[in-house]
Amino acid sequence: MLTDVQLAKSLATLAGETLVALRNQQPTDNRIRSAKTLGDEGDSLANDFLIESLRRERPHDAILSEESVDDFARLGAARVWIIDPLDGTREYREGRDDWAVHVALVERGVVTAASVSLPAQSLVFASDDAMHPASATANAERAHRIVVSRSRPPEFTQRVASAIGARIDTVGSAGAKAMCVVRGEAAAYLHDGGMNEWDAAAPVGVALAYGLAVCDLQGQTITFNHRDVVLRDGLILCRPEFKAAILNAL
């Protein structure tokens, strides 16, 4: 039987492979598939796969998914899988590679197993495969940057960038941005209010396993499986040596 982390990694990998295959596939009637149709198909296909797999492999656990109705049964559950079957639907539709699949297990508000796959880049990260803190392998030149949303960069980004001597780059999905920090390619990923739990749970779990610092914009620990799934106090995910300077800049 797979451990929880092994299961998370396997499912994130397989869901990602399915999404790549779908994007490369031509419709059987040879018509051109619209970008919206592709995104909808991808969301549905990956969600069905993850839900069915988790119900088979962990039948007693609850599930919170971006693409499924929340029945709130999860609030009384000891173990809750929080998944985003296709994080970055816009990027997926556009043929970009900065989209992700998120699979995380939360127990008593804490992520205990997590995986983020970047299928178009053939990369998978999990909370059990980190051998050293990400900061130890960071490329100094590439790491002095802050990654933010393509569509909703926080208004305070320039202030933080100036405080730590970093430049600003936009990257697609939440998982892709978080993995830039995990891979040592960025100093920090910043997001203000409005992020949902399925956007953050798996990236947070992986980042913590890699020795990164994670908190909200007030410096408080982020917990999961709340009735309100919106992380209204935002997210800081950064190399540990930058945390104090970022919070001071805010």
PyRosetta script that sets phi, psi and omega in degrees:
from pyrosetta import init, pose_from_sequence

init()
pose = pose_from_sequence("MLTDVQLAKSLATLAGETLVALRNQQPTDNRIRSAKTLGDEGDSLANDFLIESLRRERPHDAILSEESVDDFARLGAARVWIIDPLDGTREYREGRDDWAVHVALVERGVVTAASVSLPAQSLVFASDDAMHPASATANAERAHRIVVSRSRPPEFTQRVASAIGARIDTVGSAGAKAMCVVRGEAAAYLHDGGMNEWDAAAPVGVALAYGLAVCDLQGQTITFNHRDVVLRDGLILCRPEFKAAILNAL")
pose.set_psi(1, 134.8)
pose.set_omega(1, 179.6)
pose.set_phi(2, -69.2)
pose.set_psi(2, 144.2)
pose.set_omega(2, 170.3)
pose.set_phi(3, -69.7)
pose.set_psi(3, 169.4)
pose.set_omega(3, -179.5)
pose.set_phi(4, -61.8)
pose.set_psi(4, -41.4)
pose.set_omega(4, -179.8)
pose.set_phi(5, -68.8)
pose.set_psi(5, -40.8)
pose.set_omega(5, 177.7)
pose.set_phi(6, -62.1)
pose.set_psi(6, -39.5)
pose.set_omega(6, 178.3)
pose.set_phi(7, -65.3)
pose.set_psi(7, -45.5)
pose.set_omega(7, 179.2)
pose.set_phi(8, -58.2)
pose.set_psi(8, -44.4)
pose.set_omega(8, -178.6)
pose.set_phi(9, -67.0)
pose.set_psi(9, -42.6)
pose.set_omega(9, 179.3)
pose.set_phi(10, -62.1)
pose.set_psi(10, -45.0)
pose.set_omega(10, -177.3)
pose.set_phi(11, -69.3)
pose.set_psi(11, -40.3)
pose.set_omega(11, 178.0)
pose.set_phi(12, -63.1)
pose.set_psi(12, -37.6)
pose.set_omega(12, 179.6)
pose.set_phi(13, -67.6)
pose.set_psi(13, -49.9)
pose.set_omega(13, -175.9)
pose.set_phi(14, -67.1)
pose.set_psi(14, -40.5)
pose.set_omega(14, 177.1)
pose.set_phi(15, -62.1)
pose.set_psi(15, -40.4)
pose.set_omega(15, 178.4)
pose.set_phi(16, -64.0)
pose.set_psi(16, -41.3)
pose.set_omega(16, 178.4)
pose.set_phi(17, -63.3)
pose.set_psi(17, -37.3)
pose.set_omega(17, 177.6)
pose.set_phi(18, -64.1)
pose.set_psi(18, -40.5)
pose.set_omega(18, -179.7)
pose.set_phi(19, -67.9)
pose.set_psi(19, -40.1)
pose.set_omega(19, 177.0)
pose.set_phi(20, -62.4)
pose.set_psi(20, -44.2)
pose.set_omega(20, 179.9)
pose.set_phi(21, -62.0)
pose.set_psi(21, -40.6)
pose.set_omega(21, 178.9)
pose.set_phi(22, -63.0)
pose.set_psi(22, -43.7)
pose.set_omega(22, -178.0)
pose.set_phi(23, -66.1)
pose.set_psi(23, -30.4)
pose.set_omega(23, -179.8)
pose.set_phi(24, -84.8)
pose.set_psi(24, -11.0)
pose.set_omega(24, -173.4)
pose.set_phi(25, -85.0)
pose.set_psi(25, 138.5)
pose.set_omega(25, 173.3)
pose.set_phi(26, -87.7)
pose.set_psi(26, 137.7)
pose.set_omega(26, 176.0)
pose.set_phi(27, -54.9)
pose.set_psi(27, 146.3)
pose.set_omega(27, -175.7)
pose.set_phi(28, -64.4)
pose.set_psi(28, -24.8)
pose.set_omega(28, 179.8)
pose.set_phi(29, -92.4)
pose.set_psi(29, 7.8)
pose.set_omega(29, 176.7)
pose.set_phi(30, 66.4)
pose.set_psi(30, 9.9)
pose.set_omega(30, 174.7)
pose.set_phi(31, -78.2)
pose.set_psi(31, 156.4)
pose.set_omega(31, 177.5)
pose.set_phi(32, -77.7)
pose.set_psi(32, 124.1)
pose.set_omega(32, 178.8)
pose.set_phi(33, -79.3)
pose.set_psi(33, 130.6)
pose.set_omega(33, 178.7)
pose.set_phi(34, -71.3)
pose.set_psi(34, 158.6)
pose.set_omega(34, 179.5)
pose.set_phi(35, -61.0)
pose.set_psi(35, -40.3)
pose.set_omega(35, -179.7)
pose.set_phi(36, -64.8)
pose.set_psi(36, -43.3)
pose.set_omega(36, 179.4)
pose.set_phi(37, -62.0)
pose.set_psi(37, -42.4)
pose.set_omega(37, 178.5)
pose.set_phi(38, -60.7)
pose.set_psi(38, -45.5)
pose.set_omega(38, 179.7)
pose.set_phi(39, -62.6)
pose.set_psi(39, -43.5)
pose.set_omega(39, 179.0)
pose.set_phi(40, -63.5)
pose.set_psi(40, -42.4)
pose.set_omega(40, 179.2)
pose.set_phi(41, -64.3)
pose.set_psi(41, -41.9)
pose.set_omega(41, 179.7)
pose.set_phi(42, -64.0)
pose.set_psi(42, -46.5)
pose.set_omega(42, 177.4)
pose.set_phi(43, -55.7)
pose.set_psi(43, -48.8)
pose.set_omega(43, -176.3)
pose.set_phi(44, -67.3)
pose.set_psi(44, -45.2)
pose.set_omega(44, -177.6)
pose.set_phi(45, -62.8)
pose.set_psi(45, -48.5)
pose.set_omega(45, -179.0)
pose.set_phi(46, -67.3)
pose.set_psi(46, -38.5)
pose.set_omega(46, 179.0)
pose.set_phi(47, -63.3)
pose.set_psi(47, -47.2)
pose.set_omega(47, 179.5)
pose.set_phi(48, -58.5)
pose.set_psi(48, -42.9)
pose.set_omega(48, -179.5)
pose.set_phi(49, -62.8)
pose.set_psi(49, -47.3)
pose.set_omega(49, -177.7)
pose.set_phi(50, -67.0)
pose.set_psi(50, -43.6)
pose.set_omega(50, -179.8)
pose.set_phi(51, -62.6)
pose.set_psi(51, -48.1)
pose.set_omega(51, -179.4)
pose.set_phi(52, -62.6)
pose.set_psi(52, -40.8)
pose.set_omega(52, -179.0)
pose.set_phi(53, -66.3)
pose.set_psi(53, -44.0)
pose.set_omega(53, -179.7)
pose.set_phi(54, -67.5)
pose.set_psi(54, -38.5)
pose.set_omega(54, 178.1)
pose.set_phi(55, -66.4)
pose.set_psi(55, -30.2)
pose.set_omega(55, 177.6)
pose.set_phi(56, -77.4)
pose.set_psi(56, -45.6)
pose.set_omega(56, -173.7)
pose.set_phi(57, -84.2)
pose.set_psi(57, -30.2)
pose.set_omega(57, -179.0)
pose.set_phi(58, -135.5)
pose.set_psi(58, 67.6)
pose.set_omega(58, -171.5)
pose.set_phi(59, -63.1)
pose.set_psi(59, -19.8)
pose.set_omega(59, -177.0)
pose.set_phi(60, -96.2)
pose.set_psi(60, -2.3)
pose.set_omega(60, -179.2)
pose.set_phi(61, -90.6)
pose.set_psi(61, 152.6)
pose.set_omega(61, 175.5)
pose.set_phi(62, -88.7)
pose.set_psi(62, 163.2)
pose.set_omega(62, -177.7)
pose.set_phi(63, -136.2)
pose.set_psi(63, 135.2)
pose.set_omega(63, 169.5)
pose.set_phi(64, -120.5)
pose.set_psi(64, 118.7)
pose.set_omega(64, -179.1)
pose.set_phi(65, -128.6)
pose.set_psi(65, 144.6)
pose.set_omega(65, 175.7)
pose.set_phi(66, -58.7)
pose.set_psi(66, -32.1)
pose.set_omega(66, -171.6)
pose.set_phi(67, -99.8)
pose.set_psi(67, 10.2)
pose.set_omega(67, 179.3)
pose.set_phi(68, -127.9)
pose.set_psi(68, 154.0)
pose.set_omega(68, 178.5)
pose.set_phi(69, -66.3)
pose.set_psi(69, 134.3)
pose.set_omega(69, 179.1)
pose.set_phi(70, -88.5)
pose.set_psi(70, 114.1)
pose.set_omega(70, -179.9)
pose.set_phi(71, -94.2)
pose.set_psi(71, 1.4)
pose.set_omega(71, 177.5)
pose.set_phi(72, 65.8)
pose.set_psi(72, 6.4)
pose.set_omega(72, 174.1)
pose.set_phi(73, -61.7)
pose.set_psi(73, -25.8)
pose.set_omega(73, -178.8)
pose.set_phi(74, -61.8)
pose.set_psi(74, -25.0)
pose.set_omega(74, -175.1)
pose.set_phi(75, -64.4)
pose.set_psi(75, -26.0)
pose.set_omega(75, 178.6)
pose.set_phi(76, -102.5)
pose.set_psi(76, 7.4)
pose.set_omega(76, -176.4)
pose.set_phi(77, -92.0)
pose.set_psi(77, 145.1)
pose.set_omega(77, 177.9)
pose.set_phi(78, -75.4)
pose.set_psi(78, -30.0)
pose.set_omega(78, -176.6)
pose.set_phi(79, -130.5)
pose.set_psi(79, 127.9)
pose.set_omega(79, -177.6)
pose.set_phi(80, -133.8)
pose.set_psi(80, 124.4)
pose.set_omega(80, 173.9)
pose.set_phi(81, -87.5)
pose.set_psi(81, 125.0)
pose.set_omega(81, 178.3)
pose.set_phi(82, -112.1)
pose.set_psi(82, 117.9)
pose.set_omega(82, -171.4)
pose.set_phi(83, -128.5)
pose.set_psi(83, 146.6)
pose.set_omega(83, 168.1)
pose.set_phi(84, -124.2)
pose.set_psi(84, 101.8)
pose.set_omega(84, -173.9)
pose.set_phi(85, -62.1)
pose.set_psi(85, -30.3)
pose.set_omega(85, 178.6)
pose.set_phi(86, -148.3)
pose.set_psi(86, 93.0)
pose.set_omega(86, 179.7)
pose.set_phi(87, -87.3)
pose.set_psi(87, 109.5)
pose.set_omega(87, -176.0)
pose.set_phi(88, 103.5)
pose.set_psi(88, 50.3)
pose.set_omega(88, 180.0)
pose.set_phi(89, -58.3)
pose.set_psi(89, -37.8)
pose.set_omega(89, 179.3)
pose.set_phi(90, -59.7)
pose.set_psi(90, -47.3)
pose.set_omega(90, -179.3)
pose.set_phi(91, -65.7)
pose.set_psi(91, -38.5)
pose.set_omega(91, 177.6)
pose.set_phi(92, -60.2)
pose.set_psi(92, -45.5)
pose.set_omega(92, -179.6)
pose.set_phi(93, -64.8)
pose.set_psi(93, -33.2)
pose.set_omega(93, -175.3)
pose.set_phi(94, -82.8)
pose.set_psi(94, -1.8)
pose.set_omega(94, -179.8)
pose.set_phi(95, 80.4)
pose.set_psi(95, 14.9)
pose.set_omega(95, 179.3)
pose.set_phi(96, -81.7)
pose.set_psi(96, 174.0)
pose.set_omega(96, -179.9)
pose.set_phi(97, -111.1)
pose.set_psi(97, 2.8)
pose.set_omega(97, -177.6)
pose.set_phi(98, -98.7)
pose.set_psi(98, 60.1)
pose.set_omega(98, 172.7)
pose.set_phi(99, -131.1)
pose.set_psi(99, 167.6)
pose.set_omega(99, -168.8)
pose.set_phi(100, -150.1)
pose.set_psi(100, 169.5)
pose.set_omega(100, 168.7)
pose.set_phi(101, -122.3)
pose.set_psi(101, 132.2)
pose.set_omega(101, -177.8)
pose.set_phi(102, -115.3)
pose.set_psi(102, 131.7)
pose.set_omega(102, 173.6)
pose.set_phi(103, -137.6)
pose.set_psi(103, 120.7)
pose.set_omega(103, -178.5)
pose.set_phi(104, -140.3)
pose.set_psi(104, 145.3)
pose.set_omega(104, 172.8)
pose.set_phi(105, -107.8)
pose.set_psi(105, 130.0)
pose.set_omega(105, -179.9)
pose.set_phi(106, -117.7)
pose.set_psi(106, 131.7)
pose.set_omega(106, 176.2)
pose.set_phi(107, -129.3)
pose.set_psi(107, 123.0)
pose.set_omega(107, -178.0)
pose.set_phi(108, 51.9)
pose.set_psi(108, 41.8)
pose.set_omega(108, 174.8)
pose.set_phi(109, 84.9)
pose.set_psi(109, -6.3)
pose.set_omega(109, -175.4)
pose.set_phi(110, -111.7)
pose.set_psi(110, 138.1)
pose.set_omega(110, 175.9)
pose.set_phi(111, -74.0)
pose.set_psi(111, 120.4)
pose.set_omega(111, -179.4)
pose.set_phi(112, -108.7)
pose.set_psi(112, -13.1)
pose.set_omega(112, 175.7)
pose.set_phi(113, -153.4)
pose.set_psi(113, 138.5)
pose.set_omega(113, -176.8)
pose.set_phi(114, -158.1)
pose.set_psi(114, 150.6)
pose.set_omega(114, 172.9)
pose.set_phi(115, -148.0)
pose.set_psi(115, 141.6)
pose.set_omega(115, 173.6)
pose.set_phi(116, -126.9)
pose.set_psi(116, 122.0)
pose.set_omega(116, 175.0)
pose.set_phi(117, -106.0)
pose.set_psi(117, 143.1)
pose.set_omega(117, 171.8)
pose.set_phi(118, -113.4)
pose.set_psi(118, 81.2)
pose.set_omega(118, -167.7)
pose.set_phi(119, -59.7)
pose.set_psi(119, -38.4)
pose.set_omega(119, -178.3)
pose.set_phi(120, -72.4)
pose.set_psi(120, -11.9)
pose.set_omega(120, 176.1)
pose.set_phi(121, -108.1)
pose.set_psi(121, 3.9)
pose.set_omega(121, -179.2)
pose.set_phi(122, 55.6)
pose.set_psi(122, 42.1)
pose.set_omega(122, -179.6)
pose.set_phi(123, -125.3)
pose.set_psi(123, 141.4)
pose.set_omega(123, 176.1)
pose.set_phi(124, -138.3)
pose.set_psi(124, 133.0)
pose.set_omega(124, 178.7)
pose.set_phi(125, -121.0)
pose.set_psi(125, 144.1)
pose.set_omega(125, 179.5)
pose.set_phi(126, -141.6)
pose.set_psi(126, 161.2)
pose.set_omega(126, -174.8)
pose.set_phi(127, -78.6)
pose.set_psi(127, 3.5)
pose.set_omega(127, 176.5)
pose.set_phi(128, -115.8)
pose.set_psi(128, 2.4)
pose.set_omega(128, -175.5)
pose.set_phi(129, -112.2)
pose.set_psi(129, 17.7)
pose.set_omega(129, 178.6)
pose.set_phi(130, -91.7)
pose.set_psi(130, 120.7)
pose.set_omega(130, -179.3)
pose.set_phi(131, -97.0)
pose.set_psi(131, -29.9)
pose.set_omega(131, -177.5)
pose.set_phi(132, -141.8)
pose.set_psi(132, 154.7)
pose.set_omega(132, 174.3)
pose.set_phi(133, -56.6)
pose.set_psi(133, 144.4)
pose.set_omega(133, -178.6)
pose.set_phi(134, -59.9)
pose.set_psi(134, -32.5)
pose.set_omega(134, -177.0)
pose.set_phi(135, -63.3)
pose.set_psi(135, -23.8)
pose.set_omega(135, -178.2)
pose.set_phi(136, -72.2)
pose.set_psi(136, -21.6)
pose.set_omega(136, -177.1)
pose.set_phi(137, -113.6)
pose.set_psi(137, 10.1)
pose.set_omega(137, -175.4)
pose.set_phi(138, -67.7)
pose.set_psi(138, 140.6)
pose.set_omega(138, 171.9)
pose.set_phi(139, -82.0)
pose.set_psi(139, 117.0)
pose.set_omega(139, -171.0)
pose.set_phi(140, -57.4)
pose.set_psi(140, -41.0)
pose.set_omega(140, -176.8)
pose.set_phi(141, -70.9)
pose.set_psi(141, -46.2)
pose.set_omega(141, -177.0)
pose.set_phi(142, -74.8)
pose.set_psi(142, -27.1)
pose.set_omega(142, -173.7)
pose.set_phi(143, -76.1)
pose.set_psi(143, -17.6)
pose.set_omega(143, -179.3)
pose.set_phi(144, -83.3)
pose.set_psi(144, 64.3)
pose.set_omega(144, 174.5)
pose.set_phi(145, -148.8)
pose.set_psi(145, 157.0)
pose.set_omega(145, 175.0)
pose.set_phi(146, -113.3)
pose.set_psi(146, 132.0)
pose.set_omega(146, 178.6)
pose.set_phi(147, -103.9)
pose.set_psi(147, 136.8)
pose.set_omega(147, -177.6)
pose.set_phi(148, -139.7)
pose.set_psi(148, 173.2)
pose.set_omega(148, -178.6)
pose.set_phi(149, -62.7)
pose.set_psi(149, 144.4)
pose.set_omega(149, 175.0)
pose.set_phi(150, -68.5)
pose.set_psi(150, -32.9)
pose.set_omega(150, -172.7)
pose.set_phi(151, -106.1)
pose.set_psi(151, -25.0)
pose.set_omega(151, -176.4)
pose.set_phi(152, -136.5)
pose.set_psi(152, 62.6)
pose.set_omega(152, 177.8)
pose.set_phi(153, -66.4)
pose.set_psi(153, 136.9)
pose.set_omega(153, 180.0)
pose.set_phi(154, -61.0)
pose.set_psi(154, 145.6)
pose.set_omega(154, -177.9)
pose.set_phi(155, -67.7)
pose.set_psi(155, -20.0)
pose.set_omega(155, -177.9)
pose.set_phi(156, -90.6)
pose.set_psi(156, 3.8)
pose.set_omega(156, -172.8)
pose.set_phi(157, -58.5)
pose.set_psi(157, -45.7)
pose.set_omega(157, -177.4)
pose.set_phi(158, -63.4)
pose.set_psi(158, -36.9)
pose.set_omega(158, 179.0)
pose.set_phi(159, -62.0)
pose.set_psi(159, -44.3)
pose.set_omega(159, 179.3)
pose.set_phi(160, -67.5)
pose.set_psi(160, -43.3)
pose.set_omega(160, -179.6)
pose.set_phi(161, -58.7)
pose.set_psi(161, -41.8)
pose.set_omega(161, 179.2)
pose.set_phi(162, -65.2)
pose.set_psi(162, -36.7)
pose.set_omega(162, -177.2)
pose.set_phi(163, -67.0)
pose.set_psi(163, -32.0)
pose.set_omega(163, -177.2)
pose.set_phi(164, -111.3)
pose.set_psi(164, 6.7)
pose.set_omega(164, 177.1)
pose.set_phi(165, 67.4)
pose.set_psi(165, 41.0)
pose.set_omega(165, -177.0)
pose.set_phi(166, -116.6)
pose.set_psi(166, 158.1)
pose.set_omega(166, 172.0)
pose.set_phi(167, -97.3)
pose.set_psi(167, 168.6)
pose.set_omega(167, -175.8)
pose.set_phi(168, -112.0)
pose.set_psi(168, 132.2)
pose.set_omega(168, 175.1)
pose.set_phi(169, -128.2)
pose.set_psi(169, 144.7)
pose.set_omega(169, 173.6)
pose.set_phi(170, -97.9)
pose.set_psi(170, 138.5)
pose.set_omega(170, 179.4)
pose.set_phi(171, -136.5)
pose.set_psi(171, 155.5)
pose.set_omega(171, -174.1)
pose.set_phi(172, -64.2)
pose.set_psi(172, -106.0)
pose.set_omega(172, -169.1)
pose.set_phi(173, -71.6)
pose.set_psi(173, 163.6)
pose.set_omega(173, 177.8)
pose.set_phi(174, -59.2)
pose.set_psi(174, -43.8)
pose.set_omega(174, 179.6)
pose.set_phi(175, -62.5)
pose.set_psi(175, -41.0)
pose.set_omega(175, 179.5)
pose.set_phi(176, -65.2)
pose.set_psi(176, -40.7)
pose.set_omega(176, 178.6)
pose.set_phi(177, -65.1)
pose.set_psi(177, -46.1)
pose.set_omega(177, -179.5)
pose.set_phi(178, -61.4)
pose.set_psi(178, -39.9)
pose.set_omega(178, -178.5)
pose.set_phi(179, -71.2)
pose.set_psi(179, -21.4)
pose.set_omega(179, 171.8)
pose.set_phi(180, -60.5)
pose.set_psi(180, -39.4)
pose.set_omega(180, 178.7)
pose.set_phi(181, -73.6)
pose.set_psi(181, -43.0)
pose.set_omega(181, 178.2)
pose.set_phi(182, -57.6)
pose.set_psi(182, -39.4)
pose.set_omega(182, -177.6)
pose.set_phi(183, -80.0)
pose.set_psi(183, -0.7)
pose.set_omega(183, -179.7)
pose.set_phi(184, 77.5)
pose.set_psi(184, 20.4)
pose.set_omega(184, -178.0)
pose.set_phi(185, -100.3)
pose.set_psi(185, -1.2)
pose.set_omega(185, 178.2)
pose.set_phi(186, -151.7)
pose.set_psi(186, 153.3)
pose.set_omega(186, 178.1)
pose.set_phi(187, -80.3)
pose.set_psi(187, -33.2)
pose.set_omega(187, -173.9)
pose.set_phi(188, -159.4)
pose.set_psi(188, 154.7)
pose.set_omega(188, 169.5)
pose.set_phi(189, -121.2)
pose.set_psi(189, 124.7)
pose.set_omega(189, -177.7)
pose.set_phi(190, -119.8)
pose.set_psi(190, 139.7)
pose.set_omega(190, 176.0)
pose.set_phi(191, -146.3)
pose.set_psi(191, 136.1)
pose.set_omega(191, 176.4)
pose.set_phi(192, -90.4)
pose.set_psi(192, -167.4)
pose.set_omega(192, -173.8)
pose.set_phi(193, -58.4)
pose.set_psi(193, 153.8)
pose.set_omega(193, 176.3)
pose.set_phi(194, 115.1)
pose.set_psi(194, -9.8)
pose.set_omega(194, 176.7)
pose.set_phi(195, -74.0)
pose.set_psi(195, 144.8)
pose.set_omega(195, 178.4)
pose.set_phi(196, -99.2)
pose.set_psi(196, 162.3)
pose.set_omega(196, -176.8)
pose.set_phi(197, -59.1)
pose.set_psi(197, -37.2)
pose.set_omega(197, -178.5)
pose.set_phi(198, -71.1)
pose.set_psi(198, -21.3)
pose.set_omega(198, 174.2)
pose.set_phi(199, -71.5)
pose.set_psi(199, -31.8)
pose.set_omega(199, -167.2)
pose.set_phi(200, -108.0)
pose.set_psi(200, -28.8)
pose.set_omega(200, -168.6)
pose.set_phi(201, -57.6)
pose.set_psi(201, -54.8)
pose.set_omega(201, -178.5)
pose.set_phi(202, -65.9)
pose.set_psi(202, -46.8)
pose.set_omega(202, 176.9)
pose.set_phi(203, -57.7)
pose.set_psi(203, -39.9)
pose.set_omega(203, 178.6)
pose.set_phi(204, -63.9)
pose.set_psi(204, -44.1)
pose.set_omega(204, 179.6)
pose.set_phi(205, -60.7)
pose.set_psi(205, -43.6)
pose.set_omega(205, 179.1)
pose.set_phi(206, -67.8)
pose.set_psi(206, -44.7)
pose.set_omega(206, -177.6)
pose.set_phi(207, -60.7)
pose.set_psi(207, -43.1)
pose.set_omega(207, 179.2)
pose.set_phi(208, -63.1)
pose.set_psi(208, -38.9)
pose.set_omega(208, 178.6)
pose.set_phi(209, -64.3)
pose.set_psi(209, -27.8)
pose.set_omega(209, 179.5)
pose.set_phi(210, -89.0)
pose.set_psi(210, 8.6)
pose.set_omega(210, 175.7)
pose.set_phi(211, 83.1)
pose.set_psi(211, 14.9)
pose.set_omega(211, 179.6)
pose.set_phi(212, -84.4)
pose.set_psi(212, 162.8)
pose.set_omega(212, 176.3)
pose.set_phi(213, -94.0)
pose.set_psi(213, 136.3)
pose.set_omega(213, 179.5)
pose.set_phi(214, -137.0)
pose.set_psi(214, 131.7)
pose.set_omega(214, 175.8)
pose.set_phi(215, -162.8)
pose.set_psi(215, 175.5)
pose.set_omega(215, 173.6)
pose.set_phi(216, -88.2)
pose.set_psi(216, -176.3)
pose.set_omega(216, -174.3)
pose.set_phi(217, -70.6)
pose.set_psi(217, -9.6)
pose.set_omega(217, 175.7)
pose.set_phi(218, -97.9)
pose.set_psi(218, -0.5)
pose.set_omega(218, -178.7)
pose.set_phi(219, 87.1)
pose.set_psi(219, 9.2)
pose.set_omega(219, -177.1)
pose.set_phi(220, -92.1)
pose.set_psi(220, 152.1)
pose.set_omega(220, 177.2)
pose.set_phi(221, -63.5)
pose.set_psi(221, 139.6)
pose.set_omega(221, 178.2)
pose.set_phi(222, -95.0)
pose.set_psi(222, 128.5)
pose.set_omega(222, 176.4)
pose.set_phi(223, -119.0)
pose.set_psi(223, 166.2)
pose.set_omega(223, -171.0)
pose.set_phi(224, -130.1)
pose.set_psi(224, 172.9)
pose.set_omega(224, -178.1)
pose.set_phi(225, 67.9)
pose.set_psi(225, 52.6)
pose.set_omega(225, 173.8)
pose.set_phi(226, -101.4)
pose.set_psi(226, 160.8)
pose.set_omega(226, 176.6)
pose.set_phi(227, -60.4)
pose.set_psi(227, -46.0)
pose.set_omega(227, 174.2)
pose.set_phi(228, -86.7)
pose.set_psi(228, 112.4)
pose.set_omega(228, -173.5)
pose.set_phi(229, -85.0)
pose.set_psi(229, 1.4)
pose.set_omega(229, -178.9)
pose.set_phi(230, -87.3)
pose.set_psi(230, 128.0)
pose.set_omega(230, 175.5)
pose.set_phi(231, -84.5)
pose.set_psi(231, 87.0)
pose.set_omega(231, -169.9)
pose.set_phi(232, -73.3)
pose.set_psi(232, -15.7)
pose.set_omega(232, 179.6)
pose.set_phi(233, -100.1)
pose.set_psi(233, 15.5)
pose.set_omega(233, 171.6)
pose.set_phi(234, 73.4)
pose.set_psi(234, -167.2)
pose.set_omega(234, -173.8)
pose.set_phi(235, -147.8)
pose.set_psi(235, 134.5)
pose.set_omega(235, 166.0)
pose.set_phi(236, -119.9)
pose.set_psi(236, 123.6)
pose.set_omega(236, 176.0)
pose.set_phi(237, -129.4)
pose.set_psi(237, 111.9)
pose.set_omega(237, -169.0)
pose.set_phi(238, -150.2)
pose.set_psi(238, 166.5)
pose.set_omega(238, 169.7)
pose.set_phi(239, -65.0)
pose.set_psi(239, 139.0)
pose.set_omega(239, -169.9)
pose.set_phi(240, -57.5)
pose.set_psi(240, -32.3)
pose.set_omega(240, -176.6)
pose.set_phi(241, -71.1)
pose.set_psi(241, -11.3)
pose.set_omega(241, 179.5)
pose.set_phi(242, -101.0)
pose.set_psi(242, -7.8)
pose.set_omega(242, -172.5)
pose.set_phi(243, -59.1)
pose.set_psi(243, -50.7)
pose.set_omega(243, -176.3)
pose.set_phi(244, -61.7)
pose.set_psi(244, -42.4)
pose.set_omega(244, -179.3)
pose.set_phi(245, -65.8)
pose.set_psi(245, -37.9)
pose.set_omega(245, 179.1)
pose.set_phi(246, -65.8)
pose.set_psi(246, -46.8)
pose.set_omega(246, 179.4)
pose.set_phi(247, -63.4)
pose.set_psi(247, -38.4)
pose.set_omega(247, 177.9)
pose.set_phi(248, -63.4)
pose.set_psi(248, -38.3)
pose.set_omega(248, -179.8)
pose.set_phi(249, -67.4)
pose.set_psi(249, -27.9)
pose.set_omega(249, 179.4)
pose.set_phi(250, -81.0)
pose.dump_pdb("model.pdb")
